[in-house]
């Protein structure tokens, strides 16, 4: 069996082009504020990539880089100021935060209408209830990749290995909304290989390098690899053993070049949607219900 390689770079580029065209039609310029606390090297790279992507799409981005010892009160004050700023339509708090700052406290402080990461409990609740709201970027992007292979997912068996608030749980909800039969699994699930072999759609997001072997995959399945693990040789690997999956999976995302580019593209999309909603309300924040 020939395995189709899902080209996340190309699909993300197409989406970014559509976003840029839509931004060009707006009467106001979407604005994204990115908050980075500390000197985490990976976070600095991520923030830099997001800012570059914003510039190319015509989105105004402003980076707030705070020292690692920033007091909680100062971070709260910055978030409150950004909530009130009409030029800021999206707020991205780059995680992880330094140990003395609880990320949950600050996610709650962000206006849900500006929560482009989709992590606020109000947005999580909207997703579960099937209501419009901000959807986390990575699962949103993963769903687009799945639907690039097969648009109608109704009735398919889907297994999501991972239960994080950032990815696993919202991914399961998105697949449910597409009328899939969804099993939410994780690293402690019993007989995980047997369970995975039933999946028409297999999504792995556990952060364990090449944990999912080729024998776990149903022939012809759509396989989405969300893991990014750096090996001792310096190379990036996913949670799926890519070499073993070749010839078994019907379609698979590579690492890198699969889900990653879609995450940034969907961040831009969330910022655009937040700006459109702001404009629809006459230039006023919709506020919390």
Secondary structure, DSSP 8 states (H G I E B T S, - for coil): ---EEE-HHHHHHHHHHHHHHHHHH-SS--EEEEEEES--HHHHHHHHHHHHHHHHHT-EEEEEEE-TT--HHHHHHHHHHHHH-TT--EEEE-S---TTS-HHHHHHHS-GGGBTT--SHHHHHHHHHT------HHHHHHHHHHHHH-S--TT-EEEEE---TTTHHHHHHHHHHTT-EEEEE-TT-TTHHHHHTT-SEEEE-S--TT-B-GGGS-TT-EEEE---EE-TTS-EE-SB-HHHHTTTSSEEE-SSSSHHHHHHHHHHHHHHHHHHHHHHTTSS-----
